[in-house]
Amino acid sequence: MKKMDFYFGVYEVVAKIPFGRVTTYGAIARHLGVESGARMVGYALNNLVHNPGGEKVPAHRVVNRLGQLTGRGWFPGDSMRERLQQEGVEFTEDYTVNIEKHFWSPDGISDL
């Protein structure tokens, strides 16, 4: 898969994450057929900073496998956490997303 095809695949998956839910970099990569591609998903999302319209992709809904907010380059300060809290996403005492409650799997998507 070419890099830009992968990136656009990432954006399509992220655009489908429902309000109030999160998914992980790894879940997106596996859905796109790249088993060890979590870091590549992060690169794709960081690439949004340089693209007009990138702010329309709800990248704040992508967290690491532990529920930690790792999109710091794109979301300064606490803005990522604040956006998720506005959507009703709950956090644990250590400021990680309650993954068990809010995880959304892209595996049900078939129209990409």
N, C-alpha and C positions, 0 to 999 in steps of 0.2 A: 504494500500500500504506500503510495506517495505521501510525503509529509503533509502537503496541503489538503489532500483527500482525508487524511486522518484528522487534521485540525477541524475541517468542516464537519466531519462525523462527530467530533467532540461537541462542537457548538450545537448541532442538531439534538444530541442527547441532552445536553444541559438545558436547552430551551424547553424540554419536556418535563423537567423536574417540577412536580406540583408545588404550589404555594404551601409553606409550612413543612416541607420535607427536605431531606438532604440525601446526597449519595456520595460515594467516595471516588477518588481518582482511579483506584484499582477496579472498581465495579464498572466504570465507564470504559477503561482500557479492555477489560475482559469482554465486555459487550461488543466492542469493536474488533475483537479477535486478536488482540495484542496482550497476551497473558502477563508479561512483565512490563507493561507500558504506563504504569501510574505516573512516573516522572514525565513521560511524554504528554500526558493529559495536562499536567501542570504547565509545561512549556506552551501548549496550545492556549491555555487560559491566560497565561502571561502575555501572549501575543496579542490578545484583545486590546491591550493598552494602546497599541499602535494602529488600530483599525477603527475607522469611523463606524459608529453604530455598535461598537463593542460593548458599550454600557447596557445595551438591550438584552444581552445574554446574562441570565441570573447566576453568574459565577459564584456568588456568595453562598449558593446552595451546595457547593462541592467542598468536602472536608476530607481529612486523611482518615485512614482506617480506624483510628482511635477516637475519632470525633473531634480532633483538634483543628482549630482554624489556622490553616497554613497559607492562605491567600494574602499574606501581608503586603506583598508588592503592589497588589491591585487595590487593596482595601486598607487605607492608613488608619492607625489607631484602633479604636474599637468599632469602626463602622461596619465591619462584617458581622460581628456579634449583634450589634444594634439592629441591623436589617433582619437577621434571623429571629431575634426576639420580637420584632414588630410583626412577624409572620406566625408567632406563637410557638416557635421552637424553644424547647426547654434545655437548660444547661445543668450539668452536674456541679458539685461544689468546686471542682478543679477547672471550671470554665470550659469543659468539653461538651459537645452536643450529646444529648441523650440519644445515642445511635439506635438503641433497641426500640425506642418509641418513634423516632422520626425518619428512619432509614427508608429510602425508596430505591427499588431495584430497577435498572433499565432493561432487565431481561424480558419484560413483557412487551417491549417496543418491537413492532414488526415492520413498520412503514418507513424505515430509514433507507 
